[in-house]
Amino acid sequence: MNKPIGYWIKRLDAALEVQLDSTLARIKLTRRQWQTLGTLSEGALLPDQLETALQPLWGGDVRLRERELAALVGRGMITMIDDRLALSDRGREKYHEAQRLVDDARHDLSMGIGIDEYAMALSVLERMSLNAERLAR
């Protein structure tokens, strides 16, 4: 029996979370810490700007965000420069180390899937997401 797309999306999302979490655990990072480092790798941000940037990834769990951010500050990966949060040298190194592992994992995940197939899948999912959001209004 064919399963609906929602089934496969949820199954893939759950598997991706487990796979990403285990990949990042190898270097003692959580997914949310990696997302924070990645966001700050693009440049220093005011705390409110970082919160806005991470909102789609984290949702509204303020305590979790504060705990993860405090862990990164405590480990010397994030610093404050002129009221802005920024990556330290240690944070930048850890982000690049994590990104290499994530890139390798993504490569393994897409084995047997052609570039065109992958691009088409992303395009279809994007359009379906936009349609669903539009219809939900």
C-alpha positions as CSV (number, residue, x, y, z in Angstrom):
1,M,0.0,0.0,0.0
2,N,1.3,3.5,-0.9
3,K,1.8,5.8,2.0
4,P,0.8,9.5,1.7
5,I,3.4,12.2,1.4
6,G,2.9,13.3,5.0
7,Y,3.9,9.9,6.2
8,W,7.2,10.0,4.3
9,I,7.9,13.6,5.3
10,K,7.4,12.8,9.0
11,R,9.4,9.6,8.7
12,L,12.3,11.4,6.9
13,D,12.2,14.3,9.4
14,A,12.5,11.9,12.4
15,A,15.3,9.9,10.8
16,L,17.1,13.1,9.8
17,E,16.9,14.5,13.3
18,V,18.4,11.3,14.8
19,Q,21.1,11.1,12.1
20,L,22.1,14.8,12.6
21,D,22.0,14.5,16.4
22,S,24.3,11.5,16.3
23,T,26.6,13.2,13.8
24,L,27.0,16.3,15.9
25,A,27.2,14.4,19.2
26,R,30.6,13.0,17.9
27,I,32.0,16.5,18.4
28,K,29.8,17.3,21.5
29,L,27.4,19.7,19.8
30,T,23.6,19.7,19.8
31,R,21.7,20.5,16.6
32,R,20.5,23.8,18.1
33,Q,24.1,24.7,19.0
34,W,25.2,23.9,15.4
35,Q,22.3,26.0,14.1
36,T,23.3,28.9,16.3
37,L,27.0,28.7,15.3
38,G,25.9,28.5,11.6
39,T,23.7,31.6,11.9
40,L,26.5,33.5,13.6
41,S,29.1,32.3,11.0
42,E,27.4,34.8,8.7
43,G,28.2,37.7,11.0
44,A,27.6,39.1,14.5
45,L,24.0,39.8,15.5
46,L,22.2,41.6,18.2
47,P,20.5,39.1,20.6
48,D,17.0,40.0,19.2
49,Q,18.3,39.4,15.6
50,L,19.6,36.0,16.6
51,E,16.3,35.1,18.2
52,T,14.4,36.1,15.0
53,A,16.8,34.2,12.8
54,L,16.5,31.0,14.9
55,Q,12.8,31.2,15.5
56,P,11.8,29.1,12.5
57,L,14.2,26.4,13.6
58,W,13.6,26.4,17.3
59,G,10.1,27.6,17.8
60,G,9.3,29.5,21.0
61,D,11.1,27.6,23.7
62,V,12.9,30.5,25.4
63,R,14.4,28.3,28.2
64,L,15.9,25.9,25.6
65,R,17.4,28.8,23.6
66,E,18.9,30.4,26.7
67,R,20.4,27.1,27.9
68,E,21.9,26.3,24.5
69,L,23.3,29.8,24.1
70,A,24.7,29.7,27.6
71,A,26.5,26.4,26.8
72,L,28.1,28.0,23.8
73,V,29.2,31.0,25.7
74,G,30.5,28.9,28.6
75,R,32.5,26.8,26.1
76,G,34.1,29.9,24.7
77,M,32.5,29.6,21.2
78,I,30.4,32.8,21.3
79,T,31.4,36.2,22.6
80,M,29.9,39.6,22.8
81,I,31.4,42.4,20.7
82,D,29.7,45.8,20.9
83,D,26.4,44.4,22.2
84,R,26.4,41.8,19.4
85,L,26.8,38.0,19.7
86,A,29.7,36.8,17.6
87,L,31.7,33.6,17.0
88,S,35.0,33.3,18.7
89,D,37.9,31.6,16.9
90,R,37.0,28.5,18.8
91,G,33.4,28.8,17.7
92,R,34.3,29.3,14.1
93,E,36.6,26.2,14.2
94,K,33.9,24.1,15.8
95,Y,31.4,25.2,13.3
96,H,33.6,24.3,10.4
97,E,34.4,20.9,11.9
98,A,30.7,20.3,12.4
99,Q,29.9,21.5,8.9
100,R,32.4,19.0,7.4
101,L,30.7,16.2,9.3
102,V,27.2,17.3,8.3
103,D,28.3,17.7,4.6
104,D,29.6,14.1,4.7
105,A,26.4,12.8,6.3
106,R,24.3,14.6,3.7
107,H,26.4,13.1,0.9
108,D,25.8,9.6,2.4
109,L,22.1,10.4,2.8
110,S,21.7,11.3,-0.9
111,M,23.6,8.3,-2.3
112,G,21.8,6.8,-5.2
113,I,19.8,10.1,-5.8
114,G,20.8,12.1,-8.8
115,I,21.3,15.9,-8.6
116,D,18.3,16.5,-10.8
117,E,16.1,14.1,-8.6
118,Y,17.2,15.9,-5.5
119,A,16.5,19.4,-6.9
120,M,13.1,18.2,-8.1
121,A,12.2,16.8,-4.7
122,L,13.2,20.1,-3.0
123,S,11.2,22.1,-5.6
124,V,8.1,19.9,-5.1
125,L,8.3,20.0,-1.3
126,E,8.8,23.8,-1.3
127,R,5.7,24.3,-3.5
128,M,3.6,21.9,-1.5
129,S,4.7,23.7,1.7
130,L,3.8,27.1,0.3
131,N,0.4,25.8,-0.9
132,A,-0.4,24.2,2.5
133,E,0.6,27.5,4.3
134,R,-1.6,29.5,1.9
135,L,-4.5,27.2,2.3
136,A,-4.2,27.2,6.1
137,R,-4.7,31.0,6.3
